[in-house]
Amino acid sequence: MKGASTSLRWQKSSFSGGGADTDCLEIAATPTTLHLRESDTPAAILSPTPTTLNALLTTVKGAATPRR
């Protein structure tokens, strides 16, 4: 995805710290794809398919839920 980081409009995640904090997740959207990158390594961009992103978020949510 060479050159995409300059043509996308990146936004800091609402769950990231405020101010000049550079330790955050950034998100950019196009009509068909959601792009993700870590602010510490902006050249490494993830552009998962909707199915893959759904699987990732489902797994993360499951890991965050306390086990009984």
C-alpha positions in Angstrom: 0.0 0.0 0.0 2.8 2.4 -1.0 1.9 6.1 -0.9 -1.5 5.5 0.7 -0.5 7.1 4.0 -0.2 10.5 2.3 -3.5 10.2 0.4 -5.6 9.1 3.3 -7.1 11.3 6.0 -5.9 9.9 9.3 -7.8 10.4 12.6 -6.6 9.5 16.1 -8.8 6.8 17.8 -11.1 8.3 20.4 -9.6 5.7 22.8 -6.1 7.1 22.4 -4.6 9.6 24.8 -5.0 13.3 24.1 -2.5 16.0 23.4 0.9 15.4 21.9 0.8 11.7 22.9 2.1 9.7 19.9 1.2 6.3 21.3 -2.1 5.8 19.6 -4.1 4.0 16.9 -5.0 6.0 13.8 -7.8 5.2 11.5 -8.6 6.3 7.9 -11.6 5.3 5.9 -12.3 5.0 2.2 -15.6 4.0 0.7 -14.7 0.3 0.8 -11.9 -0.1 3.3 -10.9 0.9 6.9 -7.2 1.5 7.2 -5.4 1.2 10.6 -1.9 2.2 11.7 0.0 2.6 14.9 1.3 6.1 15.4 4.8 4.8 16.3 5.1 3.0 12.9 3.0 5.0 10.4 4.4 3.3 7.4 2.9 -0.1 8.5 -0.7 0.2 7.4 -3.3 -2.6 7.9 -6.2 -2.7 5.5 -8.3 -5.7 6.6 -11.3 -6.9 4.7 -14.6 -6.4 6.6 -14.7 -10.1 7.4 -11.2 -10.1 8.8 -11.8 -6.8 10.8 -15.0 -8.3 12.3 -13.0 -11.4 13.4 -10.3 -9.2 14.9 -12.8 -7.1 16.8 -14.8 -10.1 18.0 -11.6 -11.7 19.3 -10.5 -8.5 21.1 -13.9 -8.0 22.7 -13.9 -11.6 23.8 -10.4 -11.2 25.4 -11.6 -8.1 27.2 -14.6 -9.8 28.7 -13.9 -11.1 32.2 -14.2 -14.9 32.4 -16.5 -16.4 35.1 
